[in-house]
Amino acid sequence: MSDLPAPILDQPLEFTPNGVPISLRPCFQEYVLEKLDLQNSAFTIIERALAWGTVAELRWLFRQYGSARLKDFVQKYGARLLPRRRYKFWIVYFDLPDTRCPDRIWPH
């Protein structure tokens, strides 16, 4: 049993000097991860982590920004910015109404 890797949840996150998890690097391909600031880049960090983050990264996100701020983000911007499946997950998680328009120009 000791030869098996630890589950993802148990592995500690490594961080940049500014405090962003290094494991989020694939989510920020057009940015230099080390230059992202937790406060000035909060909108982008929240967007990418909610859309593509792992369980460990999401736990960090909730500790960093708080449930109320993340709920507010999903309510205001989630319908436009998050992938449909992730948006659906977060509106159920936060008990929010679905604000996406069901009637689109293209019916497919």
C-alpha positions as CSV (number, residue, x, y, z in Angstrom):
1,M,0.0,0.0,0.0
2,S,2.8,2.4,0.7
3,D,3.9,2.4,-3.0
4,L,0.7,4.0,-4.1
5,P,0.6,7.7,-4.7
6,A,-1.4,9.8,-2.2
7,P,-4.8,10.9,-3.4
8,I,-5.0,14.3,-5.1
9,L,-6.8,15.7,-2.1
10,D,-4.0,14.9,0.3
11,Q,-1.2,16.4,-1.9
12,P,-0.1,19.8,-0.7
13,L,-0.3,22.6,-3.2
14,E,2.9,24.5,-4.2
15,F,2.6,28.3,-4.6
16,T,4.2,31.1,-6.6
17,P,5.8,33.9,-4.5
18,N,2.4,35.8,-4.9
19,G,0.5,32.9,-3.5
20,V,-1.2,31.4,-6.6
21,P,-1.1,27.6,-6.8
22,I,1.5,26.4,-9.4
23,S,-0.9,23.6,-10.4
24,L,-3.1,26.3,-12.0
25,R,-0.5,27.1,-14.6
26,P,-2.3,25.3,-17.4
27,C,-5.3,27.6,-16.8
28,F,-3.2,30.7,-17.4
29,Q,-1.4,30.0,-20.6
30,E,-1.5,33.6,-21.8
31,Y,-0.3,35.0,-18.4
32,V,2.9,34.7,-16.5
33,L,1.7,32.9,-13.4
34,E,4.3,34.5,-11.1
35,K,3.1,38.0,-12.0
36,L,-0.5,37.4,-11.1
37,D,-1.5,39.2,-7.9
38,L,-4.2,37.7,-5.6
39,Q,-6.0,41.0,-5.2
40,N,-5.4,42.7,-8.6
41,S,-6.0,39.6,-10.6
42,A,-8.7,38.2,-8.5
43,F,-11.4,38.3,-11.2
44,T,-9.2,36.2,-13.6
45,I,-8.1,33.8,-10.9
46,I,-11.6,33.2,-9.7
47,E,-12.9,32.7,-13.3
48,R,-10.2,30.2,-14.3
49,A,-10.2,28.2,-11.0
50,L,-14.0,27.9,-10.9
51,A,-14.0,26.8,-14.6
52,W,-11.0,24.4,-14.5
53,G,-9.7,23.9,-11.0
54,T,-9.2,20.6,-9.2
55,V,-10.8,19.9,-5.8
56,A,-7.6,20.9,-4.0
57,E,-7.4,24.2,-6.0
58,L,-11.0,24.9,-5.3
59,R,-10.5,24.4,-1.6
60,W,-7.7,27.0,-1.8
61,L,-9.9,29.3,-3.8
62,F,-12.7,29.2,-1.1
63,R,-10.1,29.8,1.6
64,Q,-8.6,32.7,-0.3
65,Y,-11.7,34.6,-1.5
66,G,-14.6,33.2,0.6
67,S,-17.8,31.7,-0.3
68,A,-19.7,35.0,-0.5
69,R,-17.4,36.5,-3.1
70,L,-17.4,33.3,-5.2
71,K,-21.2,33.1,-5.1
72,D,-21.4,36.8,-6.2
73,F,-19.0,36.0,-9.1
74,V,-21.1,33.1,-10.3
75,Q,-24.3,35.1,-10.0
76,K,-22.9,38.1,-11.9
77,Y,-20.6,36.6,-14.4
78,G,-20.9,32.8,-14.4
79,A,-23.5,32.6,-17.2
80,R,-21.2,34.4,-19.6
81,L,-17.8,33.2,-18.5
82,L,-18.0,29.7,-17.2
83,P,-18.4,26.5,-19.3
84,R,-22.0,25.4,-19.2
85,R,-21.4,22.3,-17.1
86,R,-19.4,24.1,-14.5
87,Y,-21.9,26.9,-14.4
88,K,-24.7,24.5,-13.8
89,F,-22.7,22.9,-11.0
90,W,-22.0,26.2,-9.3
91,I,-25.6,27.4,-9.5
92,V,-26.7,24.2,-7.8
93,Y,-23.9,24.4,-5.3
94,F,-24.7,28.1,-4.4
95,D,-28.5,27.6,-4.8
96,L,-28.8,30.3,-7.5
97,P,-31.3,30.7,-10.3
98,D,-30.1,29.9,-13.8
99,T,-29.7,33.2,-15.7
100,R,-28.7,31.8,-19.1
101,C,-31.1,32.6,-21.9
102,P,-32.8,29.4,-23.1
103,D,-34.0,31.2,-26.3
104,R,-31.0,31.7,-28.5
105,I,-30.8,32.9,-32.0
106,W,-29.5,29.5,-33.1
107,P,-31.7,26.7,-31.8
108,H,-29.0,24.1,-31.7
